[in-house]
Amino acid sequence: MTTFRKEALQRALTRSVEVNQDNGINVSEIFSSNVFGKEAMREYLSGEIYESLIHTINEGVTIDRRIADQVAAAMKAWALSKGATHYTHWFHPLNGATAEKHDAFFSPGEGVRSFAKFEGSQLIQQEPDASSFPSGGIRNTFEARGYTAWDPTSPAFVYNGTLCIPTIFISYTGESLDFKTPLLKSINALDKAAVEVCQYFDKNVTKVFATLGWEQEYFLVDEALFYARPDLVLTGRTLIGNASAKDQQMEDHYFGSIPERVTAYMKEFEIEAWRLGIPVKTRHNEVAPNQFELAPVFEEVNLSIDHNQLLMDLMSRIARKHFFRVLFHEKPYSGVNGSGKHNNWSMATNTGKNLLGPGKTPKTNLQFLTFFVNTIKAVHDNAALLRATIATAGNEHRLGANEAPPAIISVFIGEQLTKVFNDLEKKVTKEKMSPDLKTDLKLNIGKIPQIIFDNTDRNRTSPFAFTGDKFEFRPVGASANCSPSMIVLNTIVANQLINFKKDVDQLINEEADKDEAIFKVLRNYIICSKNILFEGNGYGDEWIKESKKRGLPNIKDTPRALEAYISEKTRKIFKITNVLNDRELEARYSIEYEIYTKMLQIEARVLGDLALNHVIPTALKYQNLLLENVQGLKGILPDKEFKKQSAYQVELITEISGHIDSIGELVQDLINARRKANVIEDFKKKAVEYCDHVKPYFEKIRSHVDKLEILVDDELWPLPKYREMLFIK
């Protein structure tokens, strides 16, 4: 073991972090204490201004600029009371991270005096530089102007001494340069379409909210070991590394006792999350060693995504205090489970009804079936687009591997709901239904609440599974912003509900009974969408063959998956719903290709550096030691005895030489392939070239390196090994 590795491991072994005690913390007292939410608004705003702001938030109307100065003054006073010295517009650019530019409240006065200044104009709008963020050609380097605009539906908060104001981010010409703008538009589109359908069942419904509860998986690694691995530092994953003799095969980590250091870390970030209004509730060990998961209570989708982005930043910051590093990469270690971010999505009404929750009466169950079937139809018709939202370089390593769902989009609804679907398909005919048949159907549907929750199993291999009162979209990557998937899901369901209302109204206009019209349309949707329903093992080869027969897309790599973003069908859906225009779609399309290419470029360069500057020199050094030993034996032993005594070492020298030669040749081939790809100007062709002709070298090189790791003396090997990184010390 090298001196550096010894020191790194010693620091990990002797790391002593005091476990944070709860100290009698009352969560209800600290929850949202650093959020300018309703309680703070009531305290700092007049009654009239408060009601006006709440109306803006609830109804999604434009804020009256006349009250902006008063809101800004109240927000400033509250933030100063929390120790804030700066403010920032906090937004989600298209690089997947969050962005912020801090300005001090300080403003110079006469003489040496100064005062805190924050006005309505600074609250509502700012002009950050838009040239250096990904824009897909919407902004050029010399065209720097962009605008951030306050999103009052997501409350401001104080974080690290700064008042953070959630905002959208758009270009000077009006196109969105962020995830929040189209997300808000998709929420509005779903709201409008869903309310119109709800009117068939309940006239009191005037608002529908998309809800989201994410489950965040992550790995922890000791910081000393992290910094000893250039691949982890620069790419977030290990590009080389032989499997540990023991990892997850004993199934003893999942839901096991949480290590003391990890518990201390979890407690601290949970307390800080609660102060920021993030309703984290669940924590546990995940399947792979050093892998963990947390989950909050579900929230309205826009706020939920803001909270997820904020929490990932919070987790990374607090990890440093505990001498950890958080790995959000989808596959930081080969051979063990990767990390996802399961998105649990549903719809709720202003009357308190979950539209994907079965009811206790025929009427409420008909409403449930309407939204349930339309969601499945939307996923069936737009499976390729939904697949595109999870297409990243990191997620390519995860999808279909170990516990992750496959890249084939299918829907799991369970045995009991499958029976309901079959009954509907068989019983509803093209002829007009008799009163008895209608009653029979309604009574059958009315029985759903008694059987669905306890008798529908879960399918961990399904990408899109119904889990009792929501759909769980499992393939989203751990490092991803949830927005792309939620934008698409909101939008395709909104579009589907628009089509559903047209189909039902057409039958009603043809003098059909309303319930009868709804049943007939739902039956047709079930028939044309049933190919996407799958209850079996999504990992099996049989499903790959079966899905092909059913005509379901099986898009295995990112460049091909991204094509769905600019299909004519996609353009039409986003135009109808007014979520993204053609230019915005094309920008996102090109940005995703560029991000994919850049990630593979970085990985290729890091892998080449590790192979040439770390692995080969170490292998040569060990080989020279063996050669010296063999030469020494030859000088003191008779020929016959020498051959016997040195046979293993000679064989080892030869084997090491073979791996060294192969690595050298493959790295040179990798460099040549990368150079060839780099001169391609078309972003799509460049990404495909990297995918097809650069990426395949990664595993080839790794195979030889990992074999050398076993052969070379542990004392010499320069990088921390899996057995050292996968177990918290």
Buried (B, 14 or more C-beta within 10 A) or exposed (E): BBEBBEEBBEBBEEBEBEEBEEEEBEEEEEBBBBBBBBEBBEEBBEEEBBEBBBEBBEEBEEBEEEBBBBBBBBBBBBBBEBEBBBBBBBBBBBEBEBBBBBBBBEEEEEEEEEEBBBEBEBBBBBEBEBEEBBBBEBBEEEBBEBBBBBBBBBBBBBBEEBBBBBBBBBBBEEBBBBBBBBBBBBBBBBBBBBBBBBEBBBEEBBBBBBBBBBBBBBBBBBBBBBBBBBBBEBBBBBBBBBBBEEBBEEEEBBEEEBBEBBBBBBBBBBBBBBBBBBBBEEBEBBBBBBBBBBBBEBBBBBBBBBBBBBBBBBBBBBBEEBBBBBBBBBBBBBBBBBBBBBBBBBBBBBEEBBBBBBBEEBBBBBBBBBBBBBBBBBBBBBBBBBBBBBBBBBBBBBBBBBBBBBBBBBBBBBEBBBEBBEBBBEBBEEEEBEEEBBEBBBEBBBBBBEBBBEEBEEBBBBBBBBBBBBBBBBBBBBBBBBBBBBBBBBBBBBBBBBBBBEBBBEBBEEEBBBBBBBBBBBBBBBEEBBBBBBBBBBBEEEBBEBBEEBEBBBBEBBBBBBBBBBBEBBBEBBEBBBBBBEBBBBBBBBBBBBBBBEBBBBBBBBBBBBBBEBBBEBBBEBBEBBEEEBEEBEEEBEEEEBEEBBEEBBEBBEBBEEBBEBBBEBBEBBBEBBEEBEEBEEBBEBBBBBBEBBBEBBEBBBBBBBBBBEBBEEEBBBBBBBBBBBBBB
